[in-house]
């Protein structure tokens, strides 16, 4: 042991836990990557570091209180949880809401999707070290954030939906402002689409990375852009339309965005083109919005019923399974957020790729990624640990890619 | 006791046949194929469009899922919802049949004193996380689960404490007010 000749040269297998938490951010997750040299040979996903037992709390709240609790499940796609809970309660009560309310609710969902996808695009640019595009895209995200603030009063937690309708109306002045904003946004998104597809800085880092073939995606039930990037026709807006999606899909002007590439590039392309489609949908919603009341009174005591409310959130299919029992409180409320289903495919995506590609693969399913901010590198043989911040890992990744410009 | 029986209102709302032909067609096919796995009570087409709820025998879950995977390519798994019904615990397996665009839910009741049923995680790998979650939150054990581990609760959580069960904490006496599950015994 003491002789210098017995020094370990290369550790054959190293396990790298990424995560699990950072005190300031939500949704911590931990990814244990086993690497051989630069190749990831195995990946384990650990979640549950931030279980807040919202379902249990919800059982003690009234439906109206739960609306606001639901929107606090996620900060980025709060409108989807809020709106989906509202529609679940309306299904259970068998209440019809006014047409205008349906349109406004759908409009908020689509605006939410636009800002979430642009946010993801910025994160993806950042993870591959293309910070110029990251800053530009987040600057243009402010256009849609301002729209949301204009019509709902809040940038993040819009809370527009309520049981029986929506809480705020949209005036003609706001409509004109939004239509002007959409023109600007569409022009910018066309630019980002070209950047994502034609700019080598981005494309070479995502092309062929994090492969998720269609059969595996089916087996692991990938949802949202992750599934559509592998060519699966999973989009609740088309398969199970509710609210104003029903008249919208009847026009036949919109189509599901699919890509059969199956890699991170496919998911990026799906998201970028979907944003443009969402802008068109929002424009259609504004132009075809009927007049009338925005809220219908629904009695607070909801009849016993069980409903499965589905909705396409920015990250995929969102489920609220609600059982009501005749009181004004739910008997059981189950929320399945889309990222939960995508964790299962994550391990497969990571396997066989380079460690330097791990940040972009983890980001590609669009989890609330900010949680994975700290990395512990454990040496497999002598079990020494060193702490690396994710920023450093990103810098190292980008350096590695600079030295290895093209893979075989 | 009879007063309680009378007061109990069903939470099942079967749909009329017109407007829901596709759902009824699918349900009748399934009922024909899986006669001995399905319990008729609680099996119905919901009023909400494109929803079917099927009550099955807990030990037959693997047969049902294997049949549905083979015949209808029911690959899209949604989630498992646990539920506390008092004497029984319930697990609802939600799936989507994408070709027919119908969401189908298989519910199974297990006894509270022996909450066990076979796992489907080897047939449907996507169910691995959520089955673990249901086991630790409700105490429903999936026999034969390939990767039993703790998902949601802290590592030092005491054994035999299942926080999503209704009797774990009943701060505001909700079970007493419930009109579907009826008043809880001994309250």
Interface residues (C-beta under 8 A of the other chain):
Chain A: X47 X48 X51 X53 X55 X56 X59 X60 X91 X94 X218 X219 X220 X221 X233 X234 X239 X240 X303 X304 X305 X306 X307 X308 X310 X317 X319 X321 X323 X324 X325 X326 X327 X329 X331 X332 X334 X336 X340 X341 X343 X344
Chain B: X9 X10 X11 X12 X13 X46 X47 X48 X50 X51 X53 X75 X76 X77 X78 X79 X81 X82 X83 X84 X92 X94 X96 X98 X101 X103 X105 X124 X125 X126 X128 X129 X130 X150 X151 X152 X153 X163 X164 X171 X172 X174 X177 X178 X179 X180 X181
